[in-house]
Amino acid sequence: MPKPILHKALAAAIFAAVLHTTATAQSLAPPHAPIVEGKPVPVVAHPQPAALLTSKIPALAANKKLVSDYWRNVQVAGNANAADQYLAAGYVEHNPLLPSSLKAVKSYVAATQKSAAVPATVPDLVTLVAEGPYVVMARISHYPEPDKSGNSYTSTRFDMFRIDNGRIAEHWDSALFRSGEKLTDFGADSAKPVVGTLGPAQLAMLNNADPDLFQNKRLAFDLWRQIPDAGREEMAELYLDPTYIQHNPNAATGRAGFQEYFSHRPDAPIDVTLKQPLVAQVAEGDLVVQVLKTERTHPDNKKSYNVPWFDMFRIAGHRIIEHWDSASKGELPAVMQEQIEKEKARKP
């Protein structure tokens, strides 16, 4: 009896499903939420957070566990004294709302947080990405819809830690000043300014002994300097998969949505490096996290301040297939907002 012939379209669909399942199983990112055409995709937590603590490099696994244990015990459970196990004595903080130094952190946690049970895993954890001395933790941010409907939407909260000699020595996060928030004067223990690297020295930050990770870092770097920096959204086909998944709540998913979003960036010459200071680029598995020093304006006093801006990319088949950042609805970079205002003024 002849063997049944599998329809080509069905075979292709089965192959694609197997490929997707395999890629998802190997990914550091969680499986994405359902896609709605023309809309951003909600941010979801990783279904197996314990798996994120593993690494084929033992030092990176240890760094991930250190960050996870610190966050669960100190930041969630409010156990101030436990900070001695995790933070270096000269701990450096870059969030302007928080203090630096181990002693100041312990005092701050004791004064502002209530004791709670230590959770088994970091709540709302999207992923952990580790390279060299850095660990980046991504979690879900929940925001109320600006239409006052009572509904909420999601974005991504990032924290980056630098590990030194088995302790957390430095911390950056994606927090911005919100209306009504006041800056506490911590004196000598005040947070330290965000600094980054400009010019050709940025290229050294892309190095990695793993050629795949180096290639992934270079892909994210080149995308940024050619499209967001130079406003060349027409070049998206060189970098983005057609099924590109977008988690920024201001942009639509899909490559066309990416192009529409960045069409509001004015065209500029393409440089060999990034326009903004590069704080770090951290890559593991199929993820790259790029951290740039950027300027923001306080919503109340309109004074400018510097923060690290995080973008996370998932890469498959040498194309960027998914993106997360820390934007909230209506929050656009100043250069884009200015361009939108100019476009509105030109319309009859």
N, C-alpha and C positions, 0 to 999 in steps of 0.2 A: 504494500500500500504506500503511495507517495506521501511524503510528509506535507502537512498543511503549510501554505505560504502565508507568512505574516505580512499584513498590509504595511507598506512603507511608512505611511503616516503614523500608524499605531506603533510600529517599531521605533520610529523617531521619538514619539511621545514617551514610550517606556524608557528609552535610553536617556532622554532629558530628565525624567523623574529620578532615575537611578543616579545620574550625575549630580542632580540637585541634592539628593539625600546624602550622597557621599561628601559633597562639598560642605553641606551644613554640618555633618558629623565632625568634620575636621576643622570647622571654623571656630574662631574665638568669639564670634558674634552670635547672638541668639537668632533663631529663625524669625524672619520679619513678620509683622502683622499683615492682615489682608490689604491688598493694594486697591485703592480707588482712583481711577483715572482722573488726573488733574488735581489731585490732593497730595499733601505730604503724608507719609506713612507714620503712624504712631510709634513711639519708642517703647520697646518691651524689655522685660528682664530676661536674663539668661535662664533657661530651664534647669541647667545643671551647674550651679555656681561653684560647687566643689571641684569640678573639672577645670575651672579657670585657675586654680592654685597650682596646677601641674606645669612642668616644663622639662624639656629634655636636657636643659642646663640646670644643674642643682642649685647654683647660686641664684638664679632667677626665680626658681620655685620658692626658695627661702625668703627672697625679698617680697614676693607676692603674699606669702603667709604672714610675714611681719606686718605688712600694710593691712591685710584683712583682720588680723588679731587686734591691731591698734584701733582700727575703726570700730570694731564690734565692742571692745571693752571700754574704750575711752569716749569716743564720740557718740556712740549710741547708748551704752549703758551708764555713761557718766561717772565712771570710776577714775577719778583724777589721779589717785596714787599709782594706778597701773601704768601711767605714762612713763614712769621710771624705766619700765621694761622695754619701751619702744622708741623713745625720743632721745636724741643726743643732747648733752648738756647745753651746747651752743646752738640748739635748734633755731632755724631761720624761717620766718613766716613772711609770705608776700601778699596775703589778703589784708587790705588796709583796715578791715573791721576786727582783726584778731591780733593778739600779741605774739611776739617772738620770745624765745628762750624756754627751756623746759620748766623752769620755776614759774614763769608767767602763765604758761599754758595750764599748769596744774591749778593755779589760783583761779584762772578764768573758768575752767570747767567746773570746779567746786562751787563757784559763785553763781553760775548761770544754768547748770544742768541738774535735773533731778535724777536720782539713782533709778536704774531700770534693769531688767533681766538682760543678760548677754545673749543676743540672738545667735543662732547656729551659723547663719551666713549674713553677709552685708545686705541690708534691705535694698530692694529695687536695683540690684546689681546688674548692669548690662554687660560689662566685661572688665578684665584686667589685662593690661598690656605691659610687658617688661622687656627692657633692653639695657644692658650696661648697668649703671647705678640707678636707673629710673624705673618707676612703676606708675602707670596711669590707670586710675580707676574711673570708670564711667557708670553713672547711675541715672535713673529716670528723674526728671524734674516735672512736677505737676503744677500747672498754672490755671487760674480761672479764666474762662473765655472773656475777652474784653467787651462782648456784647451784653454783659450783665445777665445772661441767661441762667447762670448757676451751673452750667456745664464746665468741664475742664478739658485741657489739652496737654500734650506732653512735649518735652524737649529733653536735652541731655545735660547733666551736671558732671563736670570733670574735676578731678583732683590729681595732681602730679606730685610724687614724692621722690626725693633723692636719698638713696641709702648709702651710708658710709660706716664701715666697720660694724655691721649688724644693727645699726640704729637709724631711724629716720632723721636726717640732718637738715632737710629743707622741704618746703611745701608751697605749691602754687595751686590756685583753683580758679574756676570760671565765674565766681560770684561777682556781681555788679552792684553798685549802689542803687537801692530802690528809694522811691519817694518816702520821706519821713525818717529814713535811717540817718543816724548821727554818728560821726566818727569819735570814738573814745580815745582820749590821749593816754597812751600807755607809757609815755616818757621814754626812757632808754630802751624799753622793751617793745617799742612800736614796730610794726611790720616794716620790712625793708623794701625799697623800690624794685620793680621788675626790670631786669636788664636782659638784653639779647645781643645777637651778633649780626653785623652788617657786612656786606661785601663778600669777596672770595672766601673768607674764613667760614662762611656758611657751608661751603661744599664739603669741608672736612666732617661736618656733622651728619652727612649722609653715609659715611663709611660704615660698613659692616662686613665681617669676614664671610657671612653667608651671602652668596651672590644673589639669591632670590630676594632677601630682605633689602640688599642694596638697590636692586632694581625697583622694588616696590617704593622705597623711599625716594628714589630719583623720579619715579612716575608722579608721585604726589607733589614733589617740589616743582617739576616742570609744568604740571597742570596749573599750579598756583601762579607762577611767574608769567605764564602766557595768557591765562584767562582772567582771574580776578585782578591781577596786577596790571595787565596790559589791555584788558577789556576785549580780548579776541574770542568772544564766545563761539564764533564760527569754527574754532579749532577743537571743539568738544568731541568731535568724532574720533580724534586721535587718542583720546584719553578715556572716554566714558563708554561703557557698555550700553547698548540701546535700552536694556531693561533697568537702567540705573534707578536705585531706590533712594529717595530723599526723605530725611527726617527733620530738616529745618522747617519749622511751621510756617515760614513765609514763602516757600517755594513748592512748586508742583513736582511730583515724582516723574521720572522719565528724563531722557536726555533733552528733549524739547523744553521741558520745564526748567532744567538747569540753564539752557541757553537763554530762555526768556528772563530768568532771574538776573543773570549777569549781563544782559543787554543794557542794563542801566548803569554799567560801569563805562566811563569815558575811555575811548581808545587812547593808548599811550605806547611809546616804544617798548619793545620786549627786551628786558635786561637779562643778563646771565645769572643774576641772583635775585632774591626777593627784596621788595621795597621796604618791608617792615623788618625790624630786628627779629631774628630767629632765636627763640629761647631753647627749644629742643625739638628733635624729631625722634620718636620712639616707635620701633617696629617689632612686631612679633607675629609669627604665623601669617595670616592673610590681612592683618590690620596695620595701618600706619597712623600715628597721632602726630599732627603738626601743631606746634605751639608758637604763636607769634606775639610779640609785644605790640599792643595796640592802645590807642587813646580813646577814652570815653568821656562823656560829660555828665556830671552829677545832675539828676533831674530837678533838684531844688535850687541849688546855688549856681548852676551852670558852669561850675569850675571843672576843668579837665583833669583827668587822672589816668594813669596807665594800668592796664591789666593784661594778663596773658589770655589770648584768644585761642581756643582749641577747635581743631577740625580733625575728625577721625574718618578714615577711608577704609573700606573693605575692597580688596583687589582680587580678581579672578581672571585667569586667562590674559594677563598683562593689560587688563582694563579695570578702571575703577567702577565698581558695581553698586556701592552703597556708601552713604555719607551721613554723619552725625555732626552737629555742632551745638553750642549752648544758647542759640538765639531764642528769644521769646517773640510772640507775635507783635508786629509793628516795629521791631528793633532791627534797623538797617544801618550798615556802616555809613558814616557821614558823607563819603564820596558818592555813594549810591543815592542817598536822600537828596543831595544837592542836584544830581543829574535828573532825578525824577521831577523835582521842582522846576528845573529848566525846561524839561519836556512838556510839562503842564503849561508853562508860560508861553510856549511856542504854538500851542494849539489854539485855533480860533474860538 
